[in-house]
Amino acid sequence: MVDLTRFGPSPVQSDSESFWMSSAHSRIRVLEQYSTTEFPRDRVVRDRWDRELTAAHAAFIAMRYSRNKIAPINTLPPEILVRVFQELNLSPGKHRRRHSGGSSSTLGWMIVTHVCHHWRQVALSTPLLWKKICFTLGADCTKQMLLRSRQAPIVFEQHYSNPTFDIKPDVPTIVQLIPRTQVLSLKAGSEPLKSLIPALRDSAPLLESLELHSVKAMRNEENTGALTLPQGIFASSTPRLRRLVLYDIGLPWPSPVLNGLTHLEVRFSESNKERDTHNDTERANSLLDSLAKLGPSLETLILVHHHVTVSMGEEPTVPLPHLRQLSLEGKPADCHRLLSLLEFPSTTDVEFTCHSDKLTGSDCYPLISMFSNLNGGCASNTKPLMKITCWEKLGKAFTLEASHNSKVIAEGIAAQNSANIRFRVCRRRFTIDKALGLNFFKMICAVLDIHSVQYLSLHLSGRITCLDWRAIDRLFPELVEIELCSEPSTSSMFDALSQPWTRPRSCFVHDTHDDEEVHFLRLRSLICEDFSFVLMIDDEKWIPSLGAMLPDMLKGRQESSTPLKQIVLKNCVFDLEGLESLREVVPVVTQGWSNRWTGVGSRSSVSEGQVPEDLGTEVNDDETDLEQ
């Protein structure tokens, strides 16, 4: 027999198009001949054609499969492909949005099993991908996920904001899965949880995270008591439990489930907090004893609306040597008492949310006085603070965030989101005439290490005077950037920056005197937000606007050795002529600004994020006019 392969492929075999067209035409001729002979039996003929098409489609799929095997993503090792699948943060069983296409929204990450044979085989052979069980896609889907997870620890998360929804599956099924459960996170009404929690009597050898959130029905005002975990929950056997989060569910102090925790979070709503006050001292001592036992391992502690009372003359201190995050919320006195009883490293990040009953907020003063010992406090040996941001909402809520985590960008500064100290005051009774933000700001600055702060953001309801700015200049000698959102405070700030070169004053400033000292020597960027620089009318007379005066006010500073590198206007109102004059003195960046006045008696507007063409500049939130 002659081996034809040594002569190479024939021309017909080497031309794929000719080969397939020739094969198809030859097969079509056979089928057409068959159709002619079987013409009276149309259904038989159609069935024959359908079988031929099915066979051709199967051949096409086989070729596509062979071709896909050499695709770049399919040449990745299965371990890397699994990691890609894990990055799909799409949980199965989520409700589809209206008009969303296909079933991918319901299947979540499992849609990858319907892409190609190789992906499906990799997904089916990896039990860890199926560990997060979905119980809302039907019993068959749940059964398949449990089978595919094999013996891998499972994650059971189910969150319902409606307290009338029942937990799926039923309680016996959940109890049966507890020995395999690694994460149990449930948010449901108190009634479904009342039937589940007492049934959790079997040991949970693999449980690492437990989160139970009781949702209270809005109409059920009489039910103010909280659920409580049984003393012997999980047969007191949770050797791997490290994270415990409870919302409106009480915890017996002490409890076996606390052993070895690194994250403890117990929250009560104000209407659902513990109301048994006759035994506060005993409960407080039990709480402190439990925290003391957790001390060597605890890294995160969050307590919300816990009332703590200690016996007269007793001041027990709970050492928490590895605590990294502390968050307390409640009445100022309770937060102060808890803080005074805890001993933790000076590097711990802290957050306090106080619900004050005083119009003046004076019940927060004892807590503020203890900030000197915290991360960033003046009495500690930690890193000095780099950023302080504070804002006030209509005199009702005040928030201050201080951080020493930052990165320098050019001569400005952009701080990270994480705060080392976060302090928030919510007043139950308030009036817009009682702005407390500036007072709180001054008190907190007195106990923090602020001498290295480079970024300061003040969004306060009260007015910051020129004298206040001079005091801020002395307290913050390293300031590089200031952000403001208040008309009187912005006007007085520009006045402080213009001295000693100029004497003009804006109409807001009435408390200044001639000053020969240069303020904010290192300041390079000033951000003004929601401020109007336009002309104003007072008693039918035009008053020169701050925008018209700024070029003359800042000219002296810009010609000195301490010029501003930029002024950023966010959602400000400015006339075109004044803006052009200011650009001749200092670089200006506009973001979402409005041009409502082009002169006396004429109005126009510019939409947010746009600048008229005659300004000769593009607006981009990421663009700056910093001089290099």
C-alpha positions as CSV (number, residue, x, y, z in Angstrom):
1,M,0.0,0.0,0.0
2,V,1.3,3.4,-0.9
3,D,1.5,6.0,1.9
4,L,0.0,9.1,0.4
5,T,0.8,11.3,3.3
6,R,4.4,11.5,2.4
7,F,3.4,13.4,-0.7
8,G,1.7,16.0,1.4
9,P,-2.0,16.9,1.5
10,S,-3.9,17.0,-1.7
11,P,-5.1,20.3,-3.0
12,V,-8.6,19.5,-2.1
13,Q,-7.6,18.6,1.5
14,S,-5.5,21.7,1.9
15,D,-8.3,24.0,0.8
16,S,-10.8,23.9,3.7
17,E,-13.5,25.9,1.8
18,S,-13.4,23.6,-1.2
19,F,-13.4,20.6,1.0
20,W,-16.4,21.5,3.1
21,M,-18.4,22.9,0.1
22,S,-17.7,19.8,-1.9
23,S,-18.7,17.6,1.0
24,A,-21.9,19.6,1.6
25,H,-22.9,19.6,-2.1
26,S,-22.4,15.9,-2.4
27,R,-24.5,15.3,0.7
28,I,-27.2,17.8,-0.5
29,R,-27.5,15.9,-3.8
30,V,-28.1,12.7,-2.0
31,L,-30.8,14.3,0.2
32,E,-32.4,16.0,-2.8
33,Q,-32.6,12.7,-4.6
34,Y,-34.1,11.2,-1.5
35,S,-36.6,14.0,-1.3
36,T,-37.7,13.3,-4.8
37,T,-38.3,9.6,-4.3
38,E,-40.1,10.2,-1.0
39,F,-42.1,13.3,-2.1
40,P,-45.5,12.0,-1.0
41,R,-44.2,11.6,2.6
42,D,-43.2,15.2,3.5
43,R,-42.8,14.6,7.2
44,V,-40.3,11.7,6.6
45,V,-38.3,14.0,4.3
46,R,-38.2,16.8,6.8
47,D,-37.1,14.4,9.6
48,R,-34.3,13.2,7.4
49,W,-33.1,16.8,6.8
50,D,-33.4,17.6,10.5
51,R,-31.2,14.6,11.3
52,E,-28.6,15.7,8.8
53,L,-28.6,19.3,10.2
54,T,-28.2,17.9,13.8
55,A,-25.3,15.8,12.7
56,A,-23.7,18.8,11.0
57,H,-24.2,20.9,14.1
58,A,-22.6,18.3,16.3
59,A,-19.6,18.2,14.0
60,F,-19.4,22.0,14.1
61,I,-19.5,21.9,18.0
62,A,-16.7,19.4,18.1
63,M,-14.6,21.6,15.9
64,R,-15.4,24.6,18.0
65,Y,-14.4,22.7,21.1
66,S,-11.1,21.7,19.6
67,R,-10.5,25.3,18.5
68,N,-11.4,26.7,22.0
69,K,-8.9,24.4,23.7
70,I,-6.1,26.5,22.2
71,A,-7.7,29.9,23.1
72,P,-5.4,32.0,25.4
73,I,-7.7,31.9,28.4
74,N,-8.0,28.1,28.2
75,T,-4.3,27.6,28.2
76,L,-4.2,29.0,31.8
77,P,-3.7,26.5,34.5
78,P,-7.0,25.5,36.1
79,E,-6.0,27.0,39.4
80,I,-5.7,30.5,37.8
81,L,-9.0,30.0,35.9
82,V,-10.7,29.2,39.2
83,R,-9.3,32.3,40.8
84,V,-10.8,34.3,37.9
85,F,-14.2,32.7,38.6
86,Q,-13.9,33.6,42.2
87,E,-13.4,37.3,41.4
88,L,-16.9,37.3,39.9
89,N,-18.7,39.0,42.8
90,L,-22.1,37.9,41.6
91,S,-24.2,35.9,44.1
92,P,-26.7,33.4,42.6
93,G,-30.3,34.0,43.4
94,K,-30.4,37.8,43.3
95,H,-33.6,39.3,41.9
96,R,-33.2,40.3,38.2
97,R,-33.7,44.0,37.3
98,R,-36.6,44.8,35.1
99,H,-35.8,44.3,31.4
100,S,-32.5,42.5,32.2
101,G,-31.6,39.9,29.7
102,G,-31.4,36.2,30.1
103,S,-30.9,34.2,33.3
104,S,-27.3,35.4,34.0
105,S,-28.6,37.8,36.6
106,T,-30.2,34.9,38.5
107,L,-27.4,32.4,38.1
108,G,-24.7,34.9,39.2
109,W,-21.2,33.6,38.8
110,M,-22.6,30.2,37.8
111,I,-23.1,31.6,34.3
112,V,-19.5,30.6,33.6
113,T,-20.6,27.0,33.5
114,H,-22.6,27.7,30.4
115,V,-19.8,29.4,28.4
116,C,-17.8,26.4,27.1
117,H,-17.1,22.8,28.0
118,H,-13.7,23.5,29.4
119,W,-14.9,26.2,31.8
120,R,-17.7,23.9,32.9
121,Q,-15.4,21.1,33.6
122,V,-13.1,23.3,35.7
123,A,-16.0,24.7,37.7
124,L,-17.6,21.3,38.3
125,S,-14.3,19.9,39.5
126,T,-13.7,22.7,42.1
127,P,-15.8,22.2,45.2
128,L,-14.7,25.5,46.7
129,L,-16.6,27.4,44.0
130,W,-19.9,25.9,45.2
131,K,-19.4,26.5,48.9
132,K,-21.8,29.5,49.0
133,I,-25.1,27.7,48.8
134,C,-28.2,29.5,47.3
135,F,-31.5,28.4,48.7
136,T,-33.7,30.7,46.6
137,L,-33.4,29.1,43.2
138,G,-35.4,26.0,44.1
139,A,-34.8,22.7,45.7
140,D,-33.1,21.1,42.6
141,C,-30.6,23.9,42.3
142,T,-29.8,23.7,46.0
143,K,-29.3,20.0,45.9
144,Q,-26.9,20.3,42.9
145,M,-24.9,23.0,44.7
146,L,-24.6,20.8,47.8
147,L,-23.5,17.8,45.7
148,R,-20.9,19.9,43.8
149,S,-19.5,21.4,47.0
150,R,-18.8,17.8,48.1
151,Q,-17.3,18.0,51.6
152,A,-16.1,21.6,51.4
153,P,-17.2,24.0,54.2
154,I,-20.3,25.9,53.1
155,V,-21.3,29.6,53.3
156,F,-24.9,30.3,54.2
157,E,-25.9,33.9,53.8
158,Q,-29.5,35.1,53.6
159,H,-30.6,38.7,54.3
160,Y,-34.2,39.9,54.4
161,S,-35.1,43.5,55.2
162,N,-38.8,42.5,55.5
163,P,-39.4,40.9,58.9
164,T,-42.3,38.9,57.6
165,F,-40.2,36.8,55.2
166,D,-39.3,33.3,56.3
167,I,-35.8,31.9,56.2
168,K,-35.1,29.3,53.5
169,P,-34.7,26.4,53.8
170,D,-36.7,25.2,56.8
171,V,-35.1,25.0,60.3
172,P,-34.4,21.2,60.2
173,T,-32.4,21.5,57.0
174,I,-30.3,24.4,58.4
175,V,-29.6,22.4,61.5
176,Q,-28.6,19.5,59.4
177,L,-26.0,21.6,57.6
178,I,-24.5,23.3,60.7
179,P,-21.6,20.7,61.0
180,R,-20.5,21.7,57.5
181,T,-21.1,25.5,57.8
182,Q,-18.2,27.9,57.8
183,V,-20.1,31.2,57.6
184,L,-23.6,31.7,58.9
185,S,-25.1,35.1,58.2
186,L,-28.8,35.6,58.6
187,K,-30.9,38.8,58.6
188,A,-34.6,38.2,59.2
189,G,-37.5,39.1,61.5
190,S,-37.6,38.2,65.1
191,E,-40.2,35.4,64.6
192,P,-38.2,33.3,62.2
193,L,-35.1,33.7,64.3
194,K,-37.0,32.7,67.5
195,S,-37.7,29.3,65.9
196,L,-34.2,28.9,64.6
197,I,-31.9,30.0,67.4
198,P,-33.0,27.5,70.0
199,A,-32.6,24.7,67.5
200,L,-28.9,25.4,67.1
201,R,-27.8,22.8,69.6
202,D,-25.3,20.7,67.6
203,S,-21.6,21.5,67.6
204,A,-20.2,23.7,64.8
205,P,-16.6,22.5,64.3
206,L,-16.1,24.5,61.1
207,L,-17.9,27.7,61.9
208,E,-15.7,30.7,61.6
209,S,-18.1,33.6,61.3
210,L,-21.6,34.0,62.9
211,E,-23.8,37.0,62.1
212,L,-27.4,37.2,63.2
213,H,-29.5,40.3,62.6
214,S,-33.0,40.7,64.0
215,V,-35.2,43.0,61.9
216,K,-38.0,44.6,64.0
217,A,-41.4,45.2,62.5
218,M,-42.1,48.9,62.4
219,R,-45.6,48.5,63.7
220,N,-44.6,46.2,66.6
221,E,-43.8,49.1,69.0
222,E,-44.5,47.0,72.1
223,N,-41.9,44.4,71.4
224,T,-38.8,46.3,72.7
225,G,-37.1,43.3,74.2
226,A,-34.2,41.7,72.3
227,L,-33.6,38.1,71.5
228,T,-30.8,36.4,73.4
229,L,-28.5,33.6,72.4
230,P,-28.8,30.5,74.5
231,Q,-26.0,29.8,76.9
232,G,-25.3,26.4,75.3
233,I,-25.7,27.4,71.6
234,F,-23.8,25.0,69.3
235,A,-23.3,22.7,72.3
236,S,-20.7,25.2,73.4
237,S,-18.4,23.9,70.7
238,T,-17.2,26.4,68.2
239,P,-13.4,25.9,68.1
240,R,-12.9,27.9,64.9
241,L,-15.3,30.8,65.6
242,R,-13.4,34.1,65.2
243,R,-16.1,36.6,64.1
244,L,-19.4,37.2,66.0
245,V,-21.8,40.0,64.9
246,L,-25.2,40.4,66.6
247,Y,-27.9,43.0,65.8
248,D,-30.6,43.4,68.4
249,I,-29.8,40.0,69.8
250,G,-28.5,39.7,73.3
251,L,-25.4,37.8,74.3
252,P,-25.0,36.1,77.7
253,W,-21.9,37.4,79.5
254,P,-19.9,35.2,79.7
255,S,-20.6,32.8,76.8
256,P,-18.6,29.9,75.4
257,V,-18.9,31.2,71.9
258,L,-16.7,34.2,72.9
259,N,-13.6,32.1,73.3
260,G,-10.9,33.0,70.8
261,L,-12.8,35.7,69.0
262,T,-10.9,38.4,67.0
263,H,-14.0,40.4,66.0
264,L,-16.8,41.1,68.4
265,E,-19.7,43.3,67.3
266,V,-22.9,43.6,69.4
267,R,-25.4,46.3,68.3
268,F,-28.7,47.4,69.8
269,S,-31.1,49.9,68.2
270,E,-32.2,52.6,70.6
271,S,-35.8,51.2,70.8
272,N,-34.5,47.7,71.3
273,K,-31.6,48.2,73.7
274,E,-31.5,46.4,77.0
275,R,-33.9,48.0,79.4
276,D,-33.3,45.9,82.5
277,T,-31.6,48.6,84.5
278,H,-32.0,47.1,88.0
279,N,-29.0,44.8,87.4
280,D,-26.7,47.1,85.4
281,T,-23.7,46.7,87.7
282,E,-23.8,42.9,87.5
283,R,-24.2,42.9,83.7
284,A,-21.4,45.5,83.3
285,N,-19.0,43.3,85.4
286,S,-19.9,40.3,83.4
287,L,-19.2,42.2,80.2
288,L,-15.9,43.4,81.4
289,D,-14.9,40.0,82.6
290,S,-15.8,38.5,79.2
291,L,-13.7,41.2,77.4
292,A,-10.8,40.5,79.7
293,K,-10.8,36.9,78.7
294,L,-10.9,37.9,75.1
295,G,-8.1,40.4,75.6
296,P,-5.2,38.4,74.1
297,S,-7.0,37.7,70.8
298,L,-9.5,40.5,70.3
299,E,-8.7,42.8,67.4
300,T,-12.0,44.5,66.6
301,L,-14.6,45.6,69.2
302,I,-17.9,47.3,68.3
303,L,-20.4,48.1,71.0
304,V,-23.6,50.0,70.2
305,H,-26.0,51.3,72.9
306,H,-24.6,49.4,75.8
307,H,-25.3,50.9,79.2
308,V,-22.5,50.3,81.6
309,T,-22.6,51.0,85.3
310,V,-19.8,50.1,87.7
311,S,-19.8,49.9,91.5
312,M,-18.7,53.0,93.4
313,G,-15.0,53.0,94.0
314,E,-14.4,50.2,91.5
315,E,-12.5,51.1,88.4
316,P,-11.6,47.8,86.7
317,T,-9.4,48.1,83.6
318,V,-9.7,45.6,80.8
319,P,-6.4,45.1,78.8
320,L,-6.8,44.6,75.1
321,P,-3.2,44.5,73.9
322,H,-3.9,43.6,70.2
323,L,-7.0,45.8,69.6
324,R,-6.8,47.4,66.2
325,Q,-10.3,49.0,65.9
326,L,-12.7,50.2,68.6
327,S,-16.1,51.6,67.8
328,L,-18.6,52.8,70.5
329,E,-22.0,54.3,70.0
330,G,-24.6,55.5,72.5
331,K,-25.0,58.2,75.1
332,P,-21.8,60.3,75.7
333,A,-21.6,59.1,79.3
334,D,-21.7,55.4,78.3
335,C,-19.1,55.9,75.7
336,H,-16.9,57.8,78.2
337,R,-17.3,55.1,80.8
338,L,-16.5,52.3,78.4
339,L,-13.5,54.1,77.1
340,S,-12.2,54.7,80.6
341,L,-12.5,51.0,81.4
342,L,-10.6,49.8,78.3
343,E,-6.8,49.7,78.0
344,F,-5.6,49.3,74.4
345,P,-2.5,50.3,72.3
346,S,-2.2,53.9,71.2
347,T,-2.2,52.7,67.6
348,T,-5.8,51.6,67.8
349,D,-8.2,53.3,65.3
350,V,-11.3,54.6,67.2
351,E,-14.8,55.7,66.3
352,F,-17.3,57.4,68.6
353,T,-20.9,58.2,67.8
354,C,-22.6,60.1,70.6
355,H,-26.3,60.8,70.9
356,S,-26.4,63.9,73.0
357,D,-29.4,65.2,75.0
358,K,-27.9,68.7,75.5
359,L,-28.3,71.6,73.1
360,T,-24.8,72.7,73.9
361,G,-23.4,69.2,73.6
362,S,-21.7,69.6,76.9
363,D,-22.2,65.9,77.8
364,C,-19.6,65.1,75.2
365,Y,-16.8,67.1,76.9
366,P,-15.5,64.4,79.3
367,L,-15.2,62.0,76.3
368,I,-13.3,64.6,74.2
369,S,-10.9,65.2,77.1
370,M,-9.7,61.5,76.7
371,F,-8.7,61.9,73.0
372,S,-5.2,62.9,74.0
373,N,-4.4,59.2,74.7
374,L,-5.7,58.0,71.4
375,N,-4.1,57.3,68.1
376,G,-3.1,60.8,67.0
377,G,-3.5,62.4,70.4
378,C,-1.0,64.9,71.7
379,A,-0.1,62.6,74.6
380,S,0.8,59.5,72.5
381,N,3.9,58.5,70.7
382,T,2.1,57.5,67.4
383,K,2.4,59.1,64.0
384,P,1.3,62.8,63.9
385,L,-1.9,63.5,62.1
386,M,-1.9,64.6,58.5
387,K,-5.5,65.3,57.7
388,I,-8.5,66.7,59.6
389,T,-12.0,66.9,58.1
390,C,-15.1,68.1,59.9
391,W,-18.6,69.1,58.9
392,E,-21.8,70.1,60.5
393,K,-25.4,69.4,59.3
394,L,-27.8,72.2,60.2
395,G,-26.6,72.2,63.8
396,K,-27.9,68.7,64.3
397,A,-24.9,66.5,63.6
398,F,-21.2,67.2,63.8
399,T,-18.5,64.8,62.5
400,L,-14.7,65.0,62.7
401,E,-12.3,62.6,61.1
402,A,-8.6,62.7,61.7
403,S,-6.0,60.6,59.9
404,H,-2.3,60.2,59.7
405,N,-2.6,58.0,56.5
406,S,-1.9,60.1,53.5
407,K,0.1,60.4,50.3
408,V,1.6,63.6,48.9
409,I,0.6,64.7,45.4
410,A,2.7,67.6,44.0
411,E,2.4,70.3,46.7
412,G,-1.1,69.3,47.7
413,I,-2.2,66.3,49.7
414,A,-4.9,63.6,49.1
415,A,-5.6,61.6,52.2
416,Q,-6.9,58.0,52.2
417,N,-10.4,57.2,53.3
418,S,-9.5,55.5,56.5
419,A,-9.7,57.6,59.6
420,N,-7.7,57.0,62.8
421,I,-10.1,59.0,64.9
422,R,-13.8,59.5,64.0
423,F,-16.0,61.4,66.3
424,R,-19.7,62.1,65.6
425,V,-22.3,63.9,67.7
426,C,-26.0,63.6,67.0
427,R,-28.2,66.0,69.0
428,R,-31.7,64.8,69.8
429,R,-32.8,68.4,70.3
430,F,-31.4,71.0,68.0
431,T,-31.8,74.4,66.4
432,I,-30.0,76.0,63.5
433,D,-29.1,78.9,65.7
434,K,-27.0,76.7,67.9
435,A,-24.1,75.7,65.6
436,L,-21.6,73.8,67.7
437,G,-19.2,72.7,65.0
438,L,-16.5,75.3,65.6
439,N,-16.6,74.9,69.4
440,F,-16.2,71.1,69.0
441,F,-13.4,71.6,66.5
442,K,-11.4,73.9,68.8
443,M,-11.9,71.5,71.8
444,I,-10.7,68.4,69.8
445,C,-7.8,70.2,68.3
446,A,-6.6,71.1,71.8
447,V,-6.1,67.4,72.6
448,L,-4.7,66.1,69.3
449,D,-1.3,66.2,67.7
450,I,-2.1,68.6,64.9
451,H,1.2,70.4,64.3
452,S,1.9,68.3,61.2
453,V,-1.5,68.4,59.6
454,Q,-1.3,69.3,56.0
455,Y,-4.9,69.0,54.9
456,L,-7.8,70.8,56.6
457,S,-11.5,70.6,55.5
458,L,-14.1,72.7,57.4
459,H,-17.8,72.5,56.5
460,L,-19.2,74.2,59.5
461,S,-22.5,76.1,60.1
462,G,-20.9,78.7,62.3
463,R,-18.8,81.6,61.1
464,I,-15.0,81.5,61.3
465,T,-13.7,84.9,61.9
466,C,-10.3,86.4,60.9
467,L,-9.2,86.0,64.5
468,D,-10.1,82.3,64.4
469,W,-8.1,82.0,61.2
470,R,-5.1,83.5,62.8
471,A,-5.5,81.0,65.7
472,I,-5.8,78.1,63.2
473,D,-2.6,79.4,61.5
474,R,-0.7,79.1,64.7
475,L,-2.1,75.6,65.5
476,F,-1.6,74.2,62.0
477,P,1.8,75.6,60.8
478,E,2.2,72.9,58.1
479,L,-1.1,73.4,56.2
480,V,-0.8,72.8,52.5
481,E,-4.4,72.7,51.5
482,I,-7.7,74.1,53.0
483,E,-11.2,73.3,51.9
484,L,-14.1,75.5,52.9
485,C,-17.9,75.5,52.5
486,S,-19.3,78.6,54.2
487,E,-19.7,82.1,52.8
488,P,-18.6,84.1,55.9
489,S,-15.7,81.7,56.6
490,T,-14.5,81.9,53.0
491,S,-14.6,85.7,53.0
492,S,-12.6,86.0,56.2
493,M,-10.1,83.4,54.9
494,F,-9.4,85.4,51.8
495,D,-9.0,88.5,54.0
496,A,-6.4,86.6,56.2
497,L,-4.5,85.5,53.1
498,S,-4.3,89.0,51.7
499,Q,-2.6,90.6,54.7
500,P,-0.3,92.4,55.1
501,W,-0.2,93.4,51.4
502,T,-3.8,94.8,51.0
503,R,-6.5,96.4,53.1
504,P,-9.7,95.8,51.3
505,R,-12.3,93.8,53.2
506,S,-15.4,91.9,51.9
507,C,-18.8,92.8,53.2
508,F,-18.8,89.8,55.5
509,V,-15.8,90.8,57.5
510,H,-16.2,93.2,60.4
511,D,-13.8,91.9,63.0
512,T,-10.4,92.5,61.5
513,H,-7.6,94.9,62.2
514,D,-4.4,95.7,60.3
515,D,-2.0,92.8,60.6
516,E,1.6,92.9,59.4
517,E,2.0,89.1,59.8
518,V,2.0,86.7,56.8
519,H,-0.4,83.8,57.5
520,F,-0.4,80.2,56.2
521,L,3.1,80.3,54.9
522,R,3.0,76.8,53.4
523,L,-0.5,77.0,52.0
524,R,-0.6,76.2,48.3
525,S,-4.2,75.1,47.5
526,L,-7.5,76.6,48.6
527,I,-10.8,74.8,47.8
528,C,-14.0,76.8,47.9
529,E,-17.3,75.0,47.7
530,D,-20.9,76.3,47.2
531,F,-19.9,79.9,47.4
532,S,-21.2,82.9,45.6
533,F,-18.7,85.4,44.3
534,V,-21.2,87.6,42.4
535,L,-22.4,91.2,43.0
536,M,-25.0,91.7,45.6
537,I,-27.7,94.2,46.3
538,D,-28.2,95.8,49.8
539,D,-30.9,98.5,50.2
540,E,-31.0,98.8,46.4
541,K,-27.3,99.5,46.2
542,W,-24.7,97.4,44.5
543,I,-22.1,96.1,46.9
544,P,-18.7,95.1,45.4
545,S,-18.5,91.3,45.4
546,L,-15.7,89.3,46.8
547,G,-15.0,88.0,43.3
548,A,-14.4,91.5,42.0
549,M,-12.0,92.2,44.9
550,L,-10.0,89.0,44.9
551,P,-7.5,89.9,42.2
552,D,-6.4,93.0,44.1
553,M,-6.5,91.2,47.4
554,L,-4.3,88.2,46.3
555,K,-1.9,90.1,44.0
556,G,0.5,90.9,46.8
557,R,0.6,87.4,48.0
558,Q,1.1,85.9,44.6
559,E,4.1,88.2,44.0
560,S,5.6,87.2,47.3
561,S,7.6,84.1,48.2
562,T,4.5,82.3,49.5
563,P,2.1,82.3,46.5
564,L,-0.9,80.0,46.1
565,K,-0.5,77.3,43.4
566,Q,-4.2,77.0,42.8
567,I,-7.7,78.0,43.8
568,V,-10.4,75.3,43.2
569,L,-14.0,76.5,42.8
570,K,-16.6,73.7,43.4
571,N,-20.2,74.5,42.5
572,C,-19.5,78.2,43.0
573,V,-21.1,81.2,41.4
574,F,-18.7,83.6,39.6
575,D,-19.0,86.2,36.9
576,L,-16.9,85.7,33.8
577,E,-15.1,89.0,34.0
578,G,-14.1,88.5,37.6
579,L,-13.0,84.9,36.9
580,E,-10.8,86.0,34.0
581,S,-9.2,88.7,36.2
582,L,-8.6,86.2,38.9
583,R,-6.9,83.8,36.5
584,E,-4.4,86.5,35.6
585,V,-3.3,86.5,39.3
586,V,-3.6,82.8,40.4
587,P,-4.4,79.5,38.6
588,V,-8.1,78.6,39.0
589,V,-9.7,75.2,38.6
590,T,-13.5,75.2,38.2
591,Q,-15.6,72.1,38.9
592,G,-19.4,72.3,38.5
593,W,-19.3,76.1,38.6
594,S,-22.2,78.4,37.6
595,N,-21.9,81.7,35.7
596,R,-25.2,83.4,36.8
597,W,-24.0,87.0,36.3
598,T,-22.1,88.3,33.2
599,G,-22.7,91.9,34.3
600,V,-25.3,94.2,35.8
601,G,-28.8,93.4,34.5
602,S,-27.9,90.3,32.4
603,R,-28.0,86.6,33.3
604,S,-26.7,83.4,31.8
605,S,-25.9,79.9,33.0
606,V,-23.3,77.3,32.4
607,S,-24.2,73.7,33.2
608,E,-22.1,71.7,35.6
609,G,-18.8,70.4,34.3
610,Q,-18.7,72.9,31.5
611,V,-16.8,76.2,30.9
612,P,-17.6,78.7,28.1
613,E,-15.3,78.5,25.1
614,D,-14.0,82.0,25.6
615,L,-12.3,80.9,28.8
616,G,-9.9,78.8,26.8
617,T,-9.8,75.9,29.2
618,E,-11.3,72.4,29.6
619,V,-13.0,71.3,32.7
620,N,-12.0,67.9,34.1
621,D,-12.5,66.7,37.6
622,D,-9.1,65.0,37.5
623,E,-7.4,68.0,35.8
624,T,-5.5,70.6,37.8
625,D,-3.9,73.9,37.0
626,L,-0.9,73.3,39.3
627,E,2.2,75.0,38.0
628,Q,5.0,72.5,37.7
